[in-house]
């Protein structure tokens, strides 16, 4: 059972975890032992409430496929158990972050001081470039 928050939990039968070989350098261990983890979680087929499903699907994350499957690959640790825990932690974090309310953007204007500083930087940079030009007599 993966606990998301005090009201949401996902049973283990709903996500598929498979062991794969890790990428990159690592010597004999990386070539022999499958310690990396591929976690697949189908949002549409899960037992999550419908509003939660739509919020997670609306989340713009590269780990969510077009068909609504979350794919997480964990390979930072040398043991399968730690990588499995890391993948589950990332899944819970992804769902938690998609449930957080989106703050409305308050439109702001640049201050007079920031405008002045910007123009000063531009003129200084322009002077520096003119000093690089060929000198004609």
Protein Blocks (a to p, Z undefined) as FASTA:
>chain_A
ZZfblmbccdfklpccdddddedjebjmlmmpcfbccddddfklmcbdfklmmmmmmpcc
fkbcfkopacdddfkbmbfklmmmmmmmmmmmmmmmmmpccdddddddddfklmmmmmmm
mmmmmmmmmmmpccdZZ
